[in-house]
Amino acid sequence: MSRARQELRKNLADWGAADLEDAALVVLSELLTNAVRHARATHGREIETRFRRLESDGSDGSGGSCVVRIEVHDSDDELPVVRPYGPCTDGGRGLPLVAALAERWGVTPRNGPGKQVWAELRAPTP
C-alpha cells in the first residue's frame, strides 16, 4: 500500500493538485483496504491501482478545474456494499468516507474478471 500512496503523491504533485493529497490518500487507503479485505484475488490477478488526471471543461460551473480519478482494480466480481455503521459493527466506514471526500465514486466492470472501484476528487479552483 505504501508504494501506491507514494505514486499517488508524486502524480498529484506533477499535476499541480497537491492540495488534494490528504483527501486523495484517505480515499486510496479506503479503496485498497476494501479490496484487500473483501476481494478474493486469485494468484496472478492481484489488486492494481491507477491514477488519472481528468480535465473539467468548465461546463459544470467549475471553471475548468483539475479532477483526479483514483481506481482500484481487483478480480472479484462481487460489488462493494455500503453498510450502516454503528457501535456493534466491525468497520463499515470506508465507503461512506469515500463518498464524503470524493465528488463522485462508483464501481464499473473491467476487461476480464472483476471490477474497478473508483473515486473522483476535484482540486479547488484558484
Backbone as a ProteinNet text record, in pm:
[ID]
protein_1_A
[PRIMARY]
MSRARQELRKNLADWGAADLEDAALVVLSELLTNAVRHARATHGREIETRFRRLESDGSDGSGGSCVVRIEVHDSDDELPVVRPYGPCTDGGRGLPLVAALAERWGVTPRNGPGKQVWAELRAPTP
[TERTIARY]
82.2	0	87.2	204	289	338.1	362.2	404.2	293.3	171.2	58.1	43.2	60.5	49.9	161	282.4	393.5	367.6	317.7	288.4	178.8	75.2	-31.4	21.9	102.7	162.7	241.3	323.6	404.4	316.2	214	123.6	52.4	3.6	-65.5	27.2	151.8	248.5	274.5	294.3	318.8	200.9	79	-41.1	-79.9	-4	-38.6	-161.7	-185.8	-304	-265.1	-151.3	-103.6	-201.1	-288.3	-385.4	-491.3	-496	-586.4	-522.9	-396.1	-321.5	-388.3	-425.9	-483	-608.4	-702.6	-827.4	-800.1	-713.3	-684.9	-619.8	-530.3	-465	-562.9	-657.9	-760.4	-847.7	-889.8	-973	-898.5	-773.3	-693.6	-682.7	-652	-637.8	-766.5	-878.8	-1006.9	-1039.3	-1019.3	-1048.8	-956	-828.3	-733.7	-765.2	-796.7	-829.9	-951	-1053.4	-1170.9	-1133.1	-1049	-1008.6	-930.7	-839.5	-758.7	-846.6	-938.2	-1022.7	-1129.8	-1189.4	-1309.8	-1295.5	-1206	-1193.8	-1112.9	-1162	-1090.2	-1005.2	-886.7	-797.3	-721.8	-726	-652.8	-509.5	-422.3	-282	-270.1	-190	-173	-274.8	-370.8	-473.9	-482.1	-371.1	-363.5	-438.2	-441.1	-505.8	-414.7	-474.7	-398.4	-458.9	-373.9	-421.2	-384.5	-470.4	-444	-490.3	-415.5	-448.4	-450.7	-551.4	-562	-601.9	-551	-591.8	-692.8	-809.2	-914.9	-930.8	-960.6	-983.4	-1132.6	-1174.6	-1312.1	-1316.6	-1417	-1426.3	-1492.3	-1534.4	-1596.7	-1746.2	-1803.5	-1947.3	-2029.6	-1965.5	-2035.6	-2024.6	-1974.7	-1960.2	-1831.8	-1740.1	-1617.1	-1506	-1523.4	-1417	-1301.4	-1321.2	-1215.5	-1111.8	-1152.2	-1058	-1010.6	-907.2	-847.8	-928.5	-957.7	-1023.7	-926.8	-908.3	-820	-906.1	-880.9	-954.8	-861.9	-906.6	-834.7	-911.5	-843.4	-907.3	-835	-913.2	-858.4	-927.5	-847.3	-897.2	-870.6	-968.2	-946.1	-1022.4	-995.1	-1052.7	-1180.1	-1233.8	-1356.4	-1476.4	-1575.3	-1694.5	-1793.4	-1776.9	-1870.8	-1855.8	-1969.6	-1968.9	-1959	-1895.1	-1887.5	-2025.4	-2046.4	-2174.1	-2149.5	-2227.4	-2220.4	-2304.7	-2237.6	-2306.2	-2330.1	-2438.6	-2460.5	-2353	-2311.4	-2209.6	-2277	-2232.5	-2288.3	-2192.1	-2228.6	-2137.8	-2110.2	-2194.6	-2178	-2121	-2070.6	-2019	-1866.8	-1811.9	-1667.1	-1633.2	-1594.4	-1562.6	-1687.5	-1687.2	-1803.5	-1801.3	-1693.6	-1687.2	-1621.3	-1558.3	-1477.3	-1550.9	-1657	-1726.8	-1802.3	-1865	-1923.1	-1816.8	-1698.4	-1588.9	-1546.5	-1536.4	-1504	-1611.2	-1737.2	-1846.9	-1840.8	-1798.4	-1789.9	-1673.5	-1564.4	-1445.3	-1442.2	-1504.4	-1499.2	-1617.1	-1594.3	-1704.2	-1805.2	-1752.3	-1836.1	-1750.6	-1817	-1746.9	-1841	-1784.8	-1868.1	-1789.1	-1858.2	-1799.9	-1835.4	-1736.4	-1761.4	-1688.6	-1740.9	-1670.4	-1538	-1451.6	-1325.3	-1306.9	-1209.5	-1180.3	-1133	-1195.6	-1161.7	-1245.2	-1208.6	-1287.7	-1267.1	-1369.7	-1355.2	-1419.1	-1370.8	-1430.2	-1324.7	-1362.4	-1281.7	-1372.1	-1321.5	-1390.2	-1312.1	-1382.5	-1314.8	-1377.8	-1299.1	-1346.2	-1280	-1353.9	-1300.9	-1304.2	-1192.1	-1178.5	-1145.2	-1203	-1179.8	-1090.5	-986.4	-898.9	-972.9	-958.6	-1022.4	-969.9	-1058.3	-1014.7	-941.2	-834.5	-756.1	-833.8
-118.7	0	125.8	117.8	236.9	278.5	181.7	217.8	291.8	246.7	313.8	455.5	472.6	606.2	697.7	644.8	724.9	765.2	671.7	700.9	807.3	796.8	895.7	1033.7	1039.8	1168.7	1231.5	1150.2	1201.8	1252.8	1175.7	1218.7	1348.5	1358.2	1480.7	1601.3	1584.9	1695.2	1731.1	1630.3	1654.1	1724	1694	1750.8	1885.7	1933.4	2059.4	2046.9	1927.7	1901.7	1854.8	1904	1861.5	1898	1997.5	2034.2	1925.7	1827.9	1714.1	1598	1611.3	1496.5	1429.8	1505.3	1443.2	1362.1	1423.1	1353.1	1236.6	1256.8	1151	1030.3	1053.2	941.4	864.3	932.2	862.7	778.1	835.4	761.8	638.9	656.8	543.5	436	475.8	378.8	301.3	370.3	302.6	205.5	247.8	158.5	37.6	60.3	-51.9	-146.4	-90.7	-174	-261	-202.8	-282.2	-395.1	-366.2	-469.3	-580.7	-544	-644.1	-727.6	-662.6	-732.4	-818.8	-770.5	-836.2	-905.8	-860.6	-921	-1049.3	-1150.2	-1277	-1278	-1224.9	-1216.3	-1347.8	-1401.9	-1525.3	-1491.4	-1589.6	-1568.3	-1521.7	-1421.8	-1366.4	-1258.4	-1238.2	-1135.3	-1050.4	-989.7	-912	-780	-706.5	-575.4	-475.1	-388	-288.3	-150.3	-49.6	88.6	165.6	260.4	351.1	489.7	589.6	727.9	805.7	888.7	967.8	1110.8	1201.4	1341	1366.4	1413.9	1445.9	1597.3	1647.2	1791.9	1818.4	1915.2	1961.5	2073.4	2071.4	2175.8	2302.7	2301	2418.6	2424.8	2333.4	2336.8	2305.2	2249.8	2219.3	2332.8	2447.1	2561.6	2560.9	2469	2454.9	2547.9	2610.7	2695.2	2616.5	2489.9	2410.3	2358.5	2317.7	2270.4	2128.2	2087	1954.3	1852.5	1739	1628.3	1511	1447.2	1331.7	1208.6	1106.3	980.1	875.1	812.1	704.7	576.2	475.5	347.6	235	141.4	18.5	-97.1	-178.7	-291.2	-420	-510.8	-644.1	-745.2	-872.8	-977.9	-1037.5	-980.2	-1030.6	-959.9	-1035.9	-977.4	-923	-958.4	-912.1	-761.6	-693.2	-547.6	-506.2	-393	-345.6	-303.1	-317.7	-283.8	-177.2	-70.7	32.2	-18.2	-45	-98.3	12	1.3	100.8	85.9	197.4	196.3	215.5	139.3	151.9	95.6	104	60.5	-89.9	-168.5	-314.1	-367.4	-280.1	-325.7	-325.8	-410.5	-416.9	-345.2	-221.4	-144.2	-84.1	-73.2	-21.8	127	194.3	338.4	375	281	310.9	377.5	314.9	371.8	500.2	512.4	642.5	752.6	718.7	815.9	854.6	756	784.1	875.7	845.1	926.7	1069.6	1086.6	1220.7	1301.5	1235.8	1306.6	1325.2	1235.2	1239.1	1317.6	1376.3	1442.3	1338.3	1225.2	1111.6	986.5	871.3	743.6	637.9	523.2	416.8	289.6	195.1	64.5	34.2	-9.4	-47.8	-178.6	-255.5	-377.8	-341.3	-437.6	-415.6	-525.7	-510.7	-616.4	-738.3	-850	-970.4	-977.9	-1068.5	-1083.7	-965.3	-937.8	-839.4	-705.2	-606.3	-474	-369.2	-244.6	-133.8	-45.7	-10.9	83.3	213	321.6	446.8	561.8	665.5	789	905.3	1014.2	1135.2	1249.9	1317.7	1432.8	1554.9	1667.1	1790.2	1882.7	1931	2028.3	2161.1	2229.6	2361.3	2456.5	2537.7	2634.2	2748	2795.6	2902.9	3034
0	0	0	59.3	65.3	-74	-162.7	-299.4	-372.5	-356.1	-420.6	-366.5	-236.3	-176.5	-229	-240.3	-293.9	-438.6	-518	-657.8	-669.5	-585.4	-588.5	-548.5	-444.2	-403.3	-517.4	-584.5	-695.7	-808.5	-845.1	-950.9	-914.5	-792.9	-751.7	-761.5	-718.6	-727.3	-873.4	-959.3	-1101.7	-1168.8	-1124.7	-1184.5	-1123.4	-1026.2	-960.6	-873.2	-820.6	-738.3	-598.5	-549.2	-417.6	-306.4	-330.1	-228.3	-207.1	-295.3	-279.3	-203	-167.8	-115.4	4.6	104.9	225.4	192.8	123.1	89.2	-4.5	-103.4	-201.2	-134.4	-39.7	28.9	116	178.1	256.8	164.4	52.7	-43.1	-94.5	-134.6	-182.1	-74.7	46	155.9	179.2	176.6	199.9	86.3	-37.8	-150.8	-152.4	-124.3	-120	-4	110.8	226.8	196.8	133	96.1	0.6	-97.1	-193	-123.8	-36.3	34.1	126.5	196.1	293.9	229.6	121.2	71.9	-62.9	-147.3	-280.6	-271.5	-337.4	-341.1	-467.9	-455.9	-571.9	-586.9	-706.9	-734	-772.2	-761.2	-794.9	-939.7	-961.3	-1094.5	-1128.4	-1041.9	-1062.6	-935.9	-903.7	-783.2	-798.3	-692.8	-690.6	-760	-839.3	-914.4	-890.5	-881.9	-869.4	-995.4	-1029	-1141.1	-1100.7	-1145.9	-1116	-1247.1	-1264	-1385.9	-1351.4	-1429.9	-1419.4	-1529.2	-1491.2	-1586	-1589.9	-1703.3	-1716.7	-1718.6	-1642.6	-1649.2	-1752.1	-1837.3	-1939.3	-1886.2	-1761	-1701.2	-1722.7	-1802.2	-1829.3	-1704.7	-1603.6	-1479.2	-1377.6	-1421.3	-1331	-1252.5	-1283.1	-1205.8	-1252.5	-1367.3	-1419.9	-1479.1	-1510.2	-1572.9	-1474.8	-1356.8	-1256	-1284.8	-1213.2	-1227.2	-1146	-1207	-1138.6	-1140.7	-1026.3	-1014	-990.5	-1070.6	-1057.5	-998.2	-893.2	-825.1	-853.2	-907.9	-939.4	-866.9	-813.4	-755.8	-827.4	-895.5	-973.9	-896.7	-897.9	-842	-924.8	-905	-989.3	-931.3	-826	-764.3	-826.9	-871.2	-933	-830.3	-704.2	-601.5	-581	-585.6	-572.3	-426.1	-400	-261.6	-211.9	-83.7	-22.1	83.6	77.3	180.9	296.6	408.6	525.4	627.4	700.9	806.4	913.3	965.5	1069.5	1204.6	1300.9	1435	1537.3	1664.2	1771.2	1770.9	1706.9	1708	1577	1491.7	1363.2	1364.8	1280.6	1262.7	1134	1144.8	1025.1	964.9	832.5	763.9	737.1	770.9	748.7	617.1	550.1	432.8	318.9	268.9	154.1	188.8	305.7	340.6	348.8	393.6	398.1	256	167.3	27.3	-32.1	-7.3	-60.4	-8	115.7	174.1	116.4	84	36.4	-115.2	-186.7	-333.3	-389.4	-505	-574.5	-621.4	-667.8	-704.7	-700	-689.3	-688.4	-744.6	-780.1	-831.1	-856.1	-917.5	-949.9	-1094.1	-1171	-1308.8	-1337.8	-1435.6	-1475.1	-1539.4	-1549	-1618.9	-1721.3	-1808.8	-1904.9	-1827.5	-1850.4	-1774.9	-1649	-1560.6	-1438.4	-1344.1	-1267.1	-1161.4	-1190	-1117.7	-1120.7	-1091.5	-1112.7	-1065.8	-979.6	-864.6	-777.9	-791.4	-819.6	-849.6	-771.6	-757.3	-694.3	-764.2	-778.8	-840.5	-741	-731.2	-642.4	-727.3	-694.5	-769.3	-688.8	-756	-692.1	-681.7	-570.4	-559	-666.5	-720.1	-821.2	-752.7	-816.7	-753.9	-748.7
[MASK]
++++++++++++++++++++++++++++++++++++++++++++++++++++++++++++++++++++++++++++++++++++++++++++++++++++++++++++++++++++++++++++++

